[in-house]
C-alpha cells in the first residue's frame, strides 16, 4: 500500500508561483504514473497534470504553459511548479499515484490565489 504526503500549498497573489511536492512511500515498485488533480468548491475533481513511467506527460488545457510536472524517481517524489497563478486555480490539490493495485490519493493541499 502506498502512503502519499503532500506539501507546498498556500495563499498567493495572482501572477505568483507555488511549488507542490508529494512524497510516496510503501509499495513503490508498483507505481506506473504520478500526478496531480484538483477540486474547486462545487466542482468535480479534475486532472491537472500526470507523468507516466515512460515519460509521457499530460496537462489540463487550462494550465498548459503555466504549470510543470516533474518526478524524481530516486526519491519517489512528484512536484508541480505552478507559475502565473490565476484566481481560478484556487482549489484543493491532490497527489495521485497509479499503480498495479489501482489508485492512491494524498489528503490534499489547499491552494488559494487572490486577485
Secondary structure by P-SEA (a helix, b strand, c coil): cbbbbbcbbbbbccccbbbbbbbbccccccccccbbbbbccccccccccccccccbbbbcccccccbbbbbcccccbbbbbbcccccccccbbbbbbbcccccccccbbbbbbcc
